[in-house]
Amino acid sequence: MKTCQYTIAGIVLLLGLNFQSQAQKVTKVKSDWHLGFNSGFYVYQGDLTPSVAGSWKTVKPGVAFTLSKTLNQHLSLQYALSLATLEGDDMKYQSSQYYRGLRRFYFRSTIAELTVSHQFYFRHQFNRELRFQPYISAGAGVGFLLNSQRNSSQTVFSYFAADNLRNKVAEDSTYGMPSIILAVPVGLGFNYRLNERLLFNLEGLYRFTSSDYLDGFSRAGNNKKNDYYYGLSVGIRVLLGKKSGGKHAASVLVPVPQPAPLLKLKNEEAPVFPDKDLDGIADSIDRCPQEKGTMEFYGCPAIPARQSVAAPAAVTTAAPVFPGFTIYFAYDRSSLDGAGFANLNEVIRLLKADPALIVVLKGHTDMKGSLESNYKLSLSRSKVCADYLASYGIDRNRIKLEAYSKLQPAADPAEERLQWKNRRVEVVLVN
């Protein structure tokens, strides 16, 4: 049994390190880290407990500090440091089991536990509309027993003469209480999103251990089964760092707008954004708010219409045609996935093959949310792609960013099932 537990723990630990390294490869641009604190109670289960439910009459408090990393939409990796006190006392159960009032075994230990575990979420972690996120957890770790003590000095050994209890206690004393144990925590929990940065957490974990001497007794108790413990805790998780985007700035063709006040229609059905020139482009992102224009010219009239002297007719030549690419994103996210990396790798190849090429990254969003917030999200998606290109040696002077918020949908805004087509960055290569 112990060999099996060591094997399972080793496999889980190796998988944890492997998943972490894989996540670093897949999420170069962005990853979610959460710092957490939980408090709750812990229950000992072993030779000094009357049932499989453990010793509920000696429940003790404990705390846990966690650092978790989102690997993908369903999986997270969590590191945890837990501090808990465990206690067992035969005298607590003498009324229901008479012999315990005569055996009078007692132990108390403080355990510091370091674990690494995986949390598998049943629902999409990146979907901010799903506030309730249940998960299952499994991992491996080590526990350090601090301030351990056991006591059998008040045992009435004459009552247990037939069981040779005195010799069994003496044999247990030669082993003593371990200083380090292996633990395999498994359990259930859920996160509830309070806002963009805070999560409420509730978690229950059961610890399988590698030792039957957690309480200091084995031969004198049940030497066929190891000692275990479990806990139930509540706490808070805090998102670290920025919500999205890279840390490097790139040249941007569209200025960052200041939030514009929202005016309500009389029927209160939808917001109206200021648009002085009535060209359908909000003043907050319109470069020419006094002149009717198009989104192609950032709200300004077409350049030929503003020229005072007609330009001579240019000799038309066939321009080279370059392939276009589209990078798609999850709802309310600006992190790249496998398909996005593959497309951008091809863009990198083309840019390195022709140093005269530049790339234009046009960010878009779906129709949910305000124009201003979606502008920031569309710009963030363009920046993520730009950072990836730059990380492979593409000069940032060859990378141009554009952000269109939700003003240029690629799919019918009324078709909910097609909105994934709107959450995109269009990659355009120009000479």
N, C-alpha and C positions, 0 to 999 in steps of 0.2 A: 504493500500500500504506500509506504513512504517513497519507494523507488518511483512508483507511478506519479506521485505528487511532484517529486523533484523534476521528473521528465516533463510533465505538463507545464510547470512553472518556467523551466528553461526554454521550452518552445514558445510560450507566450512572450517571454522577455525578448527573445531573438526577433520574433515577429514585430514587436513594438519598435525595436531599433531599426528594423528593415523598413517598416512603414514610415518611420520618421525620415529616413534618408530618401525614400521614394517621394515623399511629400515635398521635400526640399527641391527635388528636381522638377516636379510638376508645377509647384506654386512659387516660382522664382520671384514673381512680381508682388504677390500679396499673400498673406496668410493671416488667419485670425488666431490671436493668443488671448486667453482669458485667465485672469488671476482670481482665485476664489478663496473664500473662508467659510467653513461649516462648523457647526457645533451640534452636539446631540448626546446620546447615551449609548453605552456599550454593555453587552451581556456576555458573561462567561458561560461556557458549556463544556463540562468535563466530569472528572471523578467525584466532584463535590456537588453535583446538581442532581435533583431527583427525577428530571424528565428531559426529553429531547429539546424542550423549549428553552432550556438553560436556566440560569439562576436569576430569576426576575426580582428576588428579594435583596439582591446585592448589586443592582444596576448602578453603574458609575458614569460620570460625565466624561466627555472627550471632545477634542477639536481636531480639525484637519485644515491644512493649507494646500491648495492645489494650483497647478499651472497646466492648462490644457491648450492643445493646438488642433485646429480644424484641418483635417487632411483632405476630405472631400465632402460631398453633400450628405453622406450617411455615416462617416467615420471620424472620430476624434481620438487623439492620443493624450493621456493625462498622466502627469507626475504628481504624486501626493506625499505629504509628510503628515502623519497622524500621531497624536498623543492621546493615550487613553489609559484609564485605570481599570483593572480587572480584579474581582474579589469573589471568593467562594467561602462559605461558612456552613458547616454541618448543623450548627446550633439553630440556624434560621428555619430548618425543616424538621426539627425533632418532634413537633406535634403530629406531623403526618407520617414520619418514618422514625420509629422509636430508637432504632440502633444508632441513628445519627447523633442523638443526644448523648450517647456514650462514646462514640468514636471521636467526635469533636475536632475533626480536621479543619484547618483554616489556612488560607493563603491570600496574599495581596501582592499585585505587581503593577508597575507602570510600564507601558509599552510605547516605544517610539518606532513607528513603522514607516519605511520608505517603499513606495510601490510605483510601478508603471503599468498602466492598463489601457485597454481600448474601450471606447464607448460607441456602440452601434445604435444609430438613431433610426427609428422607424419612419420618420417623416423628413422631408427635405430641409436641411439645416439653413440653407441660404434663402429660403422663402420667408421674408419678414412678416408676411401675413399670418403665418402659422405660429402663434405665440406659444402653444403647448407642444413641447418636444420630448416625448418619452424615449428612453433608451435602455439597453442592457449593457452590462459592464463585466469585463473579465481581465485579469492581469496577474502579475507576480510581484513579489517583494520580499523584503527582509524585515524582521522585527527585532528590536533590541530591548531586552528586559532590564528595566531600571528599578532599583529599590525593591527587589523581590524578597519576600519573606513567607515562610510557611511554619506551621505550628501543629505539633501533635503531642505536646507536653501534658495535656489534660485528658488524654485518651484513657479510658478504663479498659486496659488490655486484658484483664481477667475475663471480661465478658466475651472476648473474641479469641479465647485460648484455643478453641477447636480450629480456628482458621489460621492460627499461627501469625496473627497480625503484627506482633512485635518484631518478628524477624523480617517480615515484608517491609515494614517501615524502615528498619535498619538498612535493608537492601536499597530502598529508594534513596536513603540519605547518602549512599555512596555515589549516586549519580548526581544528586543536587539539582538545582533549577538551572535551565540553560540560560546563557547570556544572549544567544542569537538563535532565532528560529526562521524558517522559511514559511511564508504565507502566500496563499493563492486566493485573492478576493474575487468573488463573483456577486452580482446583484442587479438590482433594478433602480431606476431613478427617472426624474424628468426635470427639464428646465422650463421655466415660464418667462417669456420675454416681457420685461417691464418697460424698457425703452431701447434705443439703439445701442446702448452700452451696458445696461444692467440686466442680469438674468437672476430670477429666483430659482434656487435648486433644492430638491428633496431627493435623498438617496439612501438606500438600504443595502449594506454589503455584508456578506457572510464570508468569514475567513477560514479556509481549510489550512491547517498548520502541519508541520513536519514532526511535531513533538508530542509525546504523551506526558511530558513533565512540565507543561505550562503552569500547572498548579503545584508541582513538586511531588505528586503522588502518581504512581503507576501500578506497581505490584500490589500495593495496599488498597488499590481501588479497582478500576477496570483497565487491565493492562492490554486489552484487545482493541482499544479504540483511542485514537489521538484526541487531544483537547482542542476545541475550537472556540471562536467567539464571533459575535456579529454586532452591528451597530446601525442605528437610524439617525440621520442628521439632516439639518436644514441650513441653508446658507445663501450667499450671494456670489455671483460671477461678474467680473468687470472686464469689458473689452479693453485691451491695451492698444496703444498707438492710434493711427489714423484709421478711419473707416475704410478707405480705399485709395488707390492711386500710388504712383511711384514717388521717389524723393527728389528726382531731378526735374528741372523745368525744361520745356522745349518751346520753340517759337510757335506762337499761336496767332492765327489770322483773325480770330473773332475775339474782341475784348470781353473780359469778364463783366457781366452786367450787375448792376446794383439791384437788389430786390425792389420790385415796383409794387405800390399799393394795389390791392385787389378790390375792384368795385363789384357790387352784386347787382344782378338783374332784378327787376321788380318781382319776378316770380321766384327769386332765390334758387333757380335751378342750376346756374353755372356762373363761374367768375368771368369778368370782362377785363382784358388787359388794355392799358392806354395805347392807342394807335392813332396819332394825330393825322398822319397822311392817308389813313384808311387803305393801306396796301396789304393788310392781313398779317403784318409782321409787327410783333409787340415792340413798343418804343425801347424797352429794356435791352433789346439786342439789335435794334435798328440803327445803323450808322448814319442814315439820312432820314431822321424822323419827320422832316418837313417836306420830303419829296417821295412820291410813290416809286417803289422799286421792287426788286425780286430778291428771294433768298440767295440766289446765285451770286448777287452783288451785295449781300449783307444788308439788304433794305434800301440800297441806292439804285437809281436808274442804270440801265445798261450803259457801259462806257461809251459806245458810239453815239448815243443820244446826247451826251454831255460835251462832245467835241464841237468847238466853234467852227473849225475848218474841216471839210471832208478830207479824209485821208485818201491818198492815191490807192487805186486798186492793187492789191498785193498779188504777186504771182503764186497761185495755189500749187502746192506740191503735196504729194501723198505723205502724210505723217505716219511714222511707225506706230503700230498698234501693239500695246502691251496688255498682258492678261490682267484682269481685275480679280480681287479677292474680297470675300466678306467674312468677317470674324463675328460670331454670335456669342451672346452672353446670357447668363441666367438672370432671372428677375431681380432687379435692384442690386446687381453685382457688377464689378468691373475687374474680375479676375479671369485669367485665361484658362482654357481647358486643353485637352489633347489635340483637338481639331484646330484650335486657334494657334497653338504652337506650330503645327504642321504647315499651316498656311503662311505664317510669318517666316518660317524657315525658308520657304520657297521665295518669298519677297527678298530676304537677305541674300539668297543666291543670285537673284537678278540684279540687285543693287551692287553687289561686289563685281559682277561680270561687266557692268557698264557704269563707270564712275560718274557719267554725265546725268544719270537718272536721279530724280528726286521722287519722294513718296508723299502723297497727301492722305492723311488719315481722317476720315469723316465719321464722327461719332453721332449715334442716334439712340433714342429710347422708345419705349412703348408709350401708350397714351395715359397711363396712370400717373398721378402727381401733378404738381404745378409746373409751369413753363420754366421758372427759375431753377427749381430743384432738379428738373430733368436736364437743364442746360449743364449744370455742374456734373451730373452723372455721365452725360454724353462726352463732356470734355475729359472726365476721368478715364473713360474707356479708351479714348484716343491716346491719352498719356501712357496708359498701361502698355499699349502696343508700341508706342515710341520708345519707352524704356527698354522693352525687350529688344528692339532693333539696335538701339544704342549699346546694349550690353554685348552685342556681337561685332562691335567696331564700326557701325554705321555712323558717320558724322551727323550730329544733330542739326547742322545747317542744311542737310538734305532731307530733313523730316519736317513736314508742315502739318499742323493740327487744325482741324475744323470741328465745330460742335453745332449741331442743329436741334438740340433738345428733342421735342416730339413733333416738330413742324413738317418733317418729310417722312411720313410713314411709308414703309414698303408693302404693308399688308393692310387690308381693310380694318380700320380701328374698331368696327363693330363686331368683328370676328375674334372672340376671346382666344380660341384655339390657335389662331395664326399670329398672335402677338409676339411670339418668339422671333419672327422675322424682322420685327421692328427694333429689337434689342441687339444692335449691331454696330460694327465699324466697317465702313467701306474703304478698301485700300486701293488707291489709284496711283499708278506709276506714270510719270510725265517726263518728257525730255527737255 
